[in-house]
Amino acid sequence: MKDDNKYVEIFNLVKAYPNPYGDPIRVVDGFELNIRKGEIISIIGHSGCGKSTVLTMVAGLNEISHGSIAVDSREISGPGPDRAVVFQSPCLLPWMTAFNNVMLGVKKVYPHGTEQQRREICEYYLSAVGLGNSMDKFPGEMSGGMQQRVGIARAIALKPKMLLLDEPFGRLDSLTRMELQDVVLEILDREKVTTMVITHDVDEAIYMSDRVCMMTSGPNSKVGKLLSLPFGRPRKRAEVLEHPAYYELRGSLVQFLEDESHDSPADEVKESEEAVA
């Protein structure tokens, strides 16, 4: 019997890279996390702690050095349409319209669907992200926010079991960023897609997630702390900001990051160099 509380199981995950002498250096070391079906979980931590490394291993784009990842009780062994990724850069094909960029994946995932069925899927998800009137535009004719909307539509249209968002709003201005957060949350509430969000933004992590996973500083990064959030879904930004626990939760996240910054070996090296100088 499948356990929806362990819809995604990440067990003792390790990623090691060789140093110049050929010795393995563990960037991620013993990362463990269970994600519930339909849950949105953010991963936050300092730059270089291995957040994106974890995501690319879950996506099957980065080989696992040790440990295992299972999605819906099946251990992954490489990339697949059950896991869709949205990166910070939307990575659209510039010679294709927004519609055709989405259709490219839809054709692969629905090979037996009729042309009309596939067209309806593309139109539905492009409309869901607010591009109903821009389907025939090319990437060069769209703003950065519009391009990222296409990337989100392309990923969700695949009907993945898991959506992986790697700092998807990192290049956008604050207003566009907030607008797209709401667009994504609305779709996820409707589609019930299990989601992992990589972010540097404490407020984004709190607003978008059911839980926040805080990673220790690298090397040898792992889960340092998990924080459950009391906000219901669907989310309303004003209600989250006015919740009596908001600033306490935010303070807990900020304190963890500050503590990890002080404990970081990289910081110790930097301090030593400054002292010598």
C-alpha positions in Angstrom: 0.0 0.0 0.0 1.4 3.4 -1.0 2.0 5.9 1.7 1.0 9.4 0.6 3.1 10.9 3.5 6.2 9.4 1.7 5.2 10.2 -1.9 8.7 11.3 -2.5 11.5 9.6 -0.5 15.0 10.9 -0.5 17.2 8.6 1.5 20.9 9.2 2.6 21.5 11.2 -0.6 25.2 11.9 -1.4 26.8 13.8 -4.2 30.6 13.8 -4.4 32.9 15.5 -6.9 36.7 14.8 -7.2 39.1 17.5 -6.1 42.2 18.3 -8.2 43.9 15.3 -6.6 41.1 12.9 -7.4 39.8 12.7 -3.9 36.0 12.7 -3.6 34.6 15.8 -1.8 31.0 15.4 -0.6 29.0 18.5 -1.5 25.8 16.9 -0.3 26.2 14.3 2.4 23.3 12.3 3.9 20.4 14.5 2.8 17.1 12.9 3.8 13.6 14.1 3.3 10.1 12.7 2.8 7.5 14.8 0.9 3.8 14.2 1.1 1.7 13.9 -2.0 0.5 17.4 -3.1 2.9 19.1 -0.7 4.9 22.2 -1.6 8.3 22.2 0.1 10.9 24.9 -0.2 14.7 24.3 0.2 16.6 27.2 1.4 20.3 27.7 2.4 23.4 29.7 1.6 24.9 29.8 -2.0 26.9 26.7 -2.6 25.2 24.5 0.0 23.9 22.1 -2.7 20.2 23.1 -3.0 20.3 22.9 -6.8 22.4 19.8 -6.7 19.7 18.1 -4.7 17.0 19.3 -7.2 19.0 18.1 -10.3 19.5 14.7 -8.6 15.7 14.4 -8.0 15.2 15.5 -11.6 17.5 12.7 -12.8 19.8 15.2 -14.5 22.7 14.7 -12.0 24.1 11.3 -11.1 23.6 10.2 -7.5 26.9 9.2 -5.7 25.1 7.3 -3.0 21.6 6.9 -1.6 18.3 6.8 -3.3 15.3 8.8 -4.5 11.8 7.3 -5.0 8.8 9.1 -6.5 5.4 7.4 -6.0 7.2 4.2 -4.8 9.4 4.0 -7.9 13.2 4.6 -7.5 14.4 7.0 -10.2 17.3 6.2 -12.5 17.4 9.2 -14.8 15.2 12.0 -16.1 11.5 11.3 -17.0 8.2 13.1 -17.7 7.0 12.3 -14.2 9.3 15.1 -13.0 9.2 18.5 -14.7 11.7 21.2 -14.1 11.5 25.0 -14.3 14.9 26.7 -14.1 15.8 30.4 -13.4 16.1 30.8 -17.1 13.1 29.6 -19.0 15.2 27.9 -21.8 12.7 28.5 -24.5 13.5 27.6 -28.2 13.7 31.1 -29.8 12.5 30.0 -33.2 9.2 28.6 -31.7 6.2 30.5 -30.5 5.0 30.2 -26.9 2.4 27.7 -28.1 4.9 25.5 -29.9 7.3 25.6 -27.0 4.6 24.0 -24.8 3.5 21.7 -27.6 7.0 20.3 -27.9 6.7 18.5 -24.5 3.0 17.7 -24.8 3.6 15.7 -28.0 6.1 13.6 -26.2 3.9 12.9 -23.2 0.6 12.4 -25.1 1.8 10.6 -28.2 -1.6 8.9 -28.7 -3.7 12.0 -28.2 -5.3 13.7 -31.1 -4.0 17.0 -32.5 -7.1 18.7 -31.1 -6.6 17.2 -27.6 -3.0 18.3 -27.5 -3.9 21.7 -28.8 -6.5 22.1 -26.0 -3.9 21.1 -23.4 -1.5 23.8 -24.6 -4.1 26.4 -24.8 -5.5 25.6 -21.3 -2.1 25.9 -19.5 -1.0 29.0 -21.4 -4.3 30.6 -20.5 -3.8 29.4 -16.9 -0.5 31.4 -16.6 -2.1 34.5 -18.2 -0.8 34.1 -21.8 -4.1 33.4 -23.5 -3.6 36.3 -25.9 0.1 35.8 -26.4 0.3 32.1 -27.6 1.7 33.1 -31.0 4.5 35.3 -29.7 8.1 34.3 -30.0 10.4 34.5 -27.0 12.1 37.6 -28.4 8.8 39.4 -28.4 8.1 38.6 -24.7 9.3 40.1 -21.4 11.3 37.9 -18.9 8.2 37.4 -16.9 6.2 36.3 -19.9 8.9 33.9 -20.9 8.9 32.3 -17.5 5.2 31.9 -17.7 5.7 29.9 -20.8 8.3 27.7 -19.0 5.8 27.1 -16.1 3.0 26.3 -18.6 5.3 23.9 -20.4 6.2 22.1 -17.2 2.7 21.8 -15.8 1.2 20.7 -19.1 3.2 17.5 -18.8 1.0 16.5 -15.8 4.1 15.6 -13.8 4.0 13.7 -10.5 6.5 16.2 -9.2 7.3 19.8 -10.2 10.8 21.1 -9.5 11.3 24.8 -9.4 14.9 26.0 -9.3 14.8 29.7 -8.3 12.2 30.3 -11.1 11.6 34.0 -10.1 15.2 34.9 -9.4 15.6 37.1 -12.4 12.3 39.0 -12.1 11.5 42.3 -10.5 9.6 42.2 -7.2 6.1 42.9 -8.6 6.4 40.3 -11.4 7.9 37.9 -8.9 4.9 38.2 -6.5 2.4 38.0 -9.4 4.0 34.7 -10.7 4.1 33.3 -7.2 0.3 33.7 -7.0 -0.1 32.2 -10.5 2.0 29.1 -9.6 0.2 28.6 -6.3 -3.2 28.9 -7.9 -2.2 26.2 -10.5 -0.7 23.9 -7.8 -3.8 24.2 -5.6 -5.9 23.2 -8.6 -3.6 20.4 -9.9 -2.3 19.1 -6.5 1.2 18.6 -7.9 3.9 17.7 -5.4 6.4 20.5 -5.6 10.0 21.3 -4.6 11.0 25.0 -4.7 14.7 26.1 -4.5 14.9 29.7 -3.3 17.2 32.2 -1.6 14.3 34.3 -0.5 13.0 33.7 3.0 9.7 35.4 2.4 9.1 33.4 -0.8 9.9 30.2 1.0 7.3 31.1 3.7 4.6 32.3 1.4 4.8 29.4 -1.1 5.4 26.4 1.1 3.8 23.9 3.4 7.2 23.2 4.9 10.6 24.8 4.6 13.7 22.6 4.5 16.8 24.5 5.7 20.2 23.1 4.5 23.4 23.3 6.4 26.3 25.2 4.7 28.6 23.2 2.5 30.6 21.1 2.0 28.9 18.0 3.5 25.5 19.7 3.4 22.4 18.0 4.7 19.0 18.8 6.2 19.6 21.1 9.1 16.0 21.9 10.2 12.5 21.5 8.9 9.9 24.1 9.6 6.2 23.5 9.2 4.0 26.4 8.3 0.5 27.0 9.7 -1.0 28.8 6.7 -3.8 27.2 4.9 -4.2 26.9 1.1 -5.3 28.5 -1.1 -3.0 31.3 0.2 -3.8 35.0 0.4 -0.7 37.1 0.8 -2.3 39.6 3.2 -3.5 36.9 5.5 0.0 35.3 5.6 1.7 38.6 6.4 -0.9 39.4 9.1 -0.7 35.9 10.7 0.5 36.2 14.3 3.2 33.6 13.8 4.6 35.1 10.6 7.5 37.1 12.0 8.4 34.4 14.5 8.7 31.9 11.7 10.6 34.4 9.6 12.9 35.1 12.4 13.6 31.4 12.9 14.6 31.0 9.3 16.8 34.1 9.3 18.5 32.9 12.6 19.2 29.5 11.1 20.9 31.1 8.1 22.9 33.5 10.2 24.1 30.6 12.4 25.1 28.6 9.3 26.9 31.6 7.9 29.0 32.0 11.1 29.7 28.2 11.1 30.7 28.1 7.3 34.2 26.9 6.7 34.3 29.3 3.7 33.7 32.2 6.1 36.4 31.0 8.4 38.9 31.0 5.5 37.7 34.5 4.5 38.1 35.8 8.0 41.7 34.3 8.2 42.6 35.9 4.9 41.3 39.3 6.1 43.2 38.9 9.4 46.5 38.2 7.5 45.8 41.2 5.2 
